[in-house]
Amino acid sequence: MSSIDVVIPCYRYGHFLRDCVQTVLTQSGVTLRVLIIDDASPDNTAEVAQELAREDPRVNVLKHASNRGHIATFNEGITWAAADYMVLLSADDCLLPGALTRSARLMDDYPSVGLVFGRAIVQEGDRREVVATPPGLGPGTRILSGIEFIHLSRAKNIVLAPTVVVRTSLQKQLGGYSAQLTHSGDMEMWLRFAAHAEIGFIDQAQAVYRRHTANMSTTYSPEQDLAQRKEAFEVFLGSCAPVLANIDDLRAWFVHELALDAVRSASRAFNEGATGLSERLCDAALKIDPRVEGTPPWLALACKRRLGRRAWQILQPAADRVRQMLVR
């Protein structure tokens, strides 16, 4: 039976911790350890963690005397893990039944796979929504080559972290999270795995990602998000250059895809009436890659601007219908 260490960093999430841990302990088909790291949380994290450890010998607790931040805590968890596979699970997220068995079975069957991810359910308050499968994947469980995964990502993070299970030996070989990537560290890590191994995708909901105002991702502006993703590409390409072919072409592709994504975000902002943000995102796109000017998304946004928002609001429903017909 395969073994899995589930590392649960916790800072100010004591009210979520018990539910999170219970969704791990009720997994079957694998040998489990739960490794809780309390990053000097000022809430009741320490008390909840110790209660859980007393109730189940599979639960282990480490408490920091002072706060070290999420990157250092993640990396400490990587050092601590010793099982065949490992998971980094935020204390505000949850696993779904059978998730670890499905992931372990896939990696047992395919030793070339270094990372497995799946679909997720996003929970916001009492509302739950299944996240759509990343475009290009299609239905069914799949094994992707590293370069296939990189191209599917298209300058975005297409993986929600709580669905991820990795091969511990490869994780230790690749090293920990980059201290400079406080926002885009996950995306860079998935790319790093893709440079060294195949990637498995499980076409089932594997975890619940909880969205709330305390999420770290909510503290970053769209411009900061673009800057962090660009930095993630540079860190990834810098560390993985020895194992990547055509590194200059890959860098140019990444930059262009990121600029296109900035233009698409600018277009959505225009639709929502956030014209100032739309203009800033266009400026950011040009700084990232001047070649974006003249692309179809850029020209489409220019047309909308020329029409003006009021005229575009009248025409938008018809434009959306035409777009849906073309997609079919």
C-alpha positions in Angstrom: 0.0 0.0 0.0 1.4 3.4 -1.0 2.2 6.0 1.7 1.2 9.6 1.6 2.3 12.5 3.9 -0.2 15.4 3.9 1.5 18.6 5.1 -1.0 21.1 6.5 0.5 24.6 7.1 -1.8 26.6 9.3 -1.8 30.3 10.1 -5.0 31.9 11.5 -7.1 29.0 10.1 -7.7 27.2 13.3 -11.5 27.3 12.7 -11.0 25.4 9.5 -8.3 22.9 10.7 -10.4 20.1 12.2 -12.6 19.8 9.1 -9.6 19.8 6.8 -7.8 17.1 8.8 -10.9 14.9 9.0 -11.2 14.9 5.2 -7.6 13.5 5.1 -8.0 10.9 7.9 -11.1 9.4 6.3 -9.2 8.7 3.1 -8.8 5.0 2.5 -6.5 2.8 0.4 -3.2 4.5 1.4 -1.0 4.7 4.5 -1.3 8.2 5.9 0.5 10.7 8.0 -0.8 14.2 8.7 1.9 16.8 9.3 0.4 20.0 10.8 2.8 23.0 10.9 1.4 25.8 13.1 3.2 29.0 11.9 2.9 30.7 15.3 -0.8 31.3 14.6 -2.4 33.8 17.1 -5.8 31.9 17.1 -6.7 28.5 18.4 -4.6 26.5 15.9 -2.3 25.1 18.5 -5.1 23.8 20.7 -7.0 22.2 17.7 -3.8 20.6 16.4 -2.9 19.1 19.7 -6.5 17.7 20.2 -6.3 16.1 16.7 -2.9 14.6 17.6 -4.3 13.1 20.8 -7.2 11.6 19.0 -5.3 10.0 16.1 -1.6 8.8 16.2 -1.3 9.6 12.4 -1.5 13.3 13.2 1.9 15.0 14.0 2.3 18.6 15.0 5.1 21.1 14.8 4.7 24.6 16.2 6.8 27.6 15.3 7.9 30.0 18.0 7.6 32.9 15.6 5.9 33.4 12.3 8.0 32.4 9.3 5.6 32.9 6.4 4.0 30.5 4.0 7.0 29.9 1.7 9.3 28.9 4.6 6.6 26.8 6.1 5.9 25.0 2.8 9.6 24.2 2.4 9.8 22.9 5.9 6.9 20.6 5.1 8.8 19.3 2.1 11.8 18.5 4.2 9.6 16.8 6.8 7.8 14.5 4.3 9.1 11.0 3.9 6.3 9.0 2.3 6.1 7.8 -1.3 3.9 10.8 -2.2 3.1 14.1 -0.5 0.4 16.8 -0.5 0.6 20.4 0.6 -2.9 21.2 1.8 -3.9 24.6 3.1 -5.9 24.3 6.4 -8.9 26.1 4.8 -9.2 23.5 2.0 -10.5 19.9 2.1 -10.0 16.6 0.2 -12.9 14.8 -1.3 -13.5 11.1 -0.7 -11.2 8.8 -2.7 -8.9 11.6 -3.9 -5.7 10.1 -2.5 -6.5 6.6 -3.6 -7.1 7.8 -7.2 -3.9 9.9 -7.2 -1.7 7.2 -5.6 -3.0 4.5 -8.0 -2.2 6.6 -11.0 1.3 7.3 -9.9 1.8 3.6 -8.9 0.8 2.6 -12.4 2.9 5.3 -14.1 6.3 5.8 -12.5 7.1 8.5 -15.0 4.4 10.8 -13.6 5.8 13.2 -11.0 2.6 15.2 -10.3 -1.1 14.5 -10.4 -3.9 17.0 -10.3 -7.6 16.9 -10.7 -10.7 19.0 -10.9 -11.8 21.0 -7.9 -14.9 22.4 -6.3 -14.7 26.1 -5.3 -16.6 27.0 -2.1 -17.6 30.6 -1.3 -19.8 30.8 1.7 -22.5 28.2 1.3 -22.2 28.1 -2.5 -20.2 25.4 -4.3 -19.2 25.4 -7.9 -17.3 22.8 -9.9 -14.3 24.3 -11.7 -14.3 23.7 -15.4 -11.7 21.4 -16.8 -8.8 23.4 -18.2 -9.3 24.1 -21.9 -7.5 21.6 -24.2 -7.6 18.7 -21.7 -10.9 17.2 -22.8 -12.7 14.4 -20.9 -11.1 11.5 -19.1 -8.0 10.9 -17.0 -4.9 11.6 -19.0 -1.1 11.4 -18.8 0.5 14.6 -20.3 4.1 15.1 -21.3 5.8 18.0 -19.6 5.7 20.2 -22.7 2.0 19.4 -23.3 1.3 20.6 -19.7 3.4 23.7 -20.2 1.5 24.6 -23.4 -1.9 23.9 -21.8 -1.0 26.3 -19.0 -0.7 29.2 -21.5 0.8 31.7 -19.0 -1.8 30.8 -16.3 -2.0 28.6 -13.3 -4.5 25.9 -14.4 -4.0 23.8 -11.3 -5.7 24.4 -7.9 -3.2 23.4 -5.2 -5.4 21.2 -3.0 -5.9 18.7 -5.9 -2.1 18.1 -6.3 -0.2 15.0 -5.2 3.5 14.8 -6.0 6.2 12.1 -5.9 8.1 13.0 -2.8 11.5 11.9 -4.1 11.1 14.2 -7.1 9.9 17.1 -5.0 13.0 16.8 -2.8 15.2 16.7 -6.0 13.5 19.8 -7.4 13.8 21.7 -4.1 11.4 24.0 -2.4 9.3 27.0 -3.3 11.0 30.2 -4.3 11.0 32.9 -1.6 10.5 35.7 -4.2 7.4 34.2 -5.6 5.0 34.9 -2.8 2.0 34.9 -5.2 2.9 32.6 -8.1 5.0 30.0 -6.4 2.5 27.2 -7.1 2.5 27.9 -10.8 6.3 27.9 -11.0 6.4 24.7 -9.0 4.0 22.9 -11.4 6.1 24.1 -14.4 9.2 22.8 -12.7 7.7 19.4 -12.3 6.6 19.4 -15.9 10.2 20.1 -17.0 11.3 16.9 -15.2 8.4 14.4 -15.4 5.0 13.6 -16.9 1.9 15.1 -15.4 -1.3 13.2 -14.6 -4.8 14.6 -14.7 -7.7 12.9 -13.0 -11.0 13.9 -14.4 -12.8 13.9 -11.1 -13.3 16.5 -8.4 -10.4 15.8 -6.0 -10.7 18.7 -3.5 -12.6 21.7 -2.2 -10.9 25.1 -2.5 -12.3 27.6 -0.1 -12.5 31.1 -1.4 -12.9 33.9 1.2 -11.6 37.4 2.0 -8.6 36.0 3.9 -7.1 34.2 0.9 -3.7 35.4 0.1 -4.5 35.7 -3.6 -7.1 38.4 -2.9 -4.4 40.8 -1.7 -2.8 41.1 -5.2 -4.0 43.6 -7.8 -4.3 42.4 -11.5 -1.1 44.3 -12.3 0.7 42.6 -9.4 -0.6 39.2 -10.6 0.9 39.8 -14.0 4.2 40.9 -12.6 4.4 37.8 -10.4 3.5 35.4 -13.2 6.2 37.0 -15.4 8.7 36.5 -12.6 7.6 32.9 -12.1 8.4 32.2 -15.8 11.9 33.8 -15.4 12.6 31.7 -12.2 11.3 28.6 -13.9 13.3 29.1 -17.1 16.4 30.0 -15.2 16.3 26.9 -13.0 15.2 24.4 -15.7 17.2 25.7 -18.7 19.5 22.6 -18.7 16.6 20.3 -19.3 14.5 22.4 -21.6 14.9 22.6 -25.4 14.6 25.9 -27.3 14.7 28.0 -24.2 14.6 31.3 -26.1 11.6 30.3 -28.1 9.8 29.1 -24.9 10.6 32.4 -23.2 9.2 34.4 -26.1 6.1 32.2 -26.1 5.5 32.7 -22.4 5.9 36.5 -22.7 3.5 36.7 -25.6 0.9 34.5 -23.9 1.1 36.6 -20.8 0.6 39.8 -22.8 -2.4 38.3 -24.5 -3.9 37.4 -21.2 -3.4 40.9 -20.0 -5.3 42.2 -23.0 -8.2 39.8 -22.4 -8.3 40.9 -18.8 -8.4 44.5 -20.0 -11.3 43.6 -22.3 -13.2 42.1 -19.4 -12.5 45.2 -17.2 -13.9 47.4 -20.0 -17.1 45.3 -20.1 -17.5 45.8 -16.4 -17.0 49.5 -16.6 -13.5 49.6 -15.0 -12.0 51.7 -17.7 -9.1 52.8 -15.6 -8.1 49.3 -14.9 -8.6 48.3 -18.5 -6.1 51.1 -19.6 -3.6 50.0 -17.0 -3.7 46.4 -18.1 -3.3 47.4 -21.7 -0.2 49.4 -20.7 1.1 46.4 -18.8 0.5 44.2 -21.8 2.6 46.5 -24.0 5.4 46.6 -21.5 5.4 42.8 -21.3 5.4 42.3 -25.1 5.0 45.1 -27.6 4.1 42.5 -30.2 0.7 42.2 -28.6 -0.4 45.4 -30.4 -2.2 44.4 -33.5 -3.3 40.9 -32.3 -7.0 40.0 -32.6 -7.7 40.5 -28.9 -6.0 43.9 -29.0 -7.9 45.0 -32.1 -11.2 43.8 -30.6 -10.7 45.9 -27.5 -9.7 48.9 -29.6 -13.0 48.5 -31.5 -15.0 48.4 -28.3 -13.2 51.5 -27.0 -14.0 53.4 -30.2 -17.6 52.4 -30.0 -17.7 53.5 -26.3 -19.0 51.5 -23.4 -22.7 52.5 -23.9 -22.8 51.4 -27.5 -20.9 48.3 -26.7 -23.4 47.3 -23.9 -26.1 47.4 -26.6 -24.1 45.3 -29.1 -22.5 42.9 -26.6 -25.3 40.3 -26.4 -25.3 39.9 -30.2 -21.5 39.7 -30.2 -21.6 37.0 -27.5 -24.2 35.0 -29.5 -21.9 35.1 -32.6 -18.9 34.1 -30.6 -20.8 31.1 -29.2 -21.9 30.0 -32.7 -18.3 30.2 -33.9 -17.1 28.1 -30.9 -19.6 25.3 -31.8 
